[in-house]
Amino acid sequence: MYKGAFCDALCLRYGWTPPHLPTHCVCGSNKSIEHALNCKCGGFPSLRHNELRDITADLLTEICPDVQVEPTLQALS
């Protein structure tokens, strides 16, 4: 975990507002900690999901060596 992520995690643990938190989200609403953790536009739900997916895949490779993570879908543009 790099320094910025550590500071943010520490703030979240103790209920403090992380420094440098933007005032508005890309979806247009005011940004709060709860909004940042739940808004699908900001990407935090996807980041948390992907982290859990990767940890699970790493643990399962110890039991079954042919575990693979599905590739990310490309944009349709």
C-alpha positions, 0 to 999 in steps of 0.5 A: 500500500502506498503512502496516499492509500495508507493515509486514506485508509487511516482516515476512513478507519477513524472517521476523518475526512481524507485530505484532498477529497474532491468536492464533486463527483464525476456524476455531478453530486456532492462528494462525501465519503459514503458517496465515494465508496458507493458511487458507480461512476467513481470506480471505488466499488469496482476497485474493491470488487477487483481487489477481493477477486484477485485475493481470492484467485491468489488463495485458490491457486494454492489449491488448484493451480489452473485458476484464472481471472476473467479478462476485463471487457473492452469498451464498445466504441 
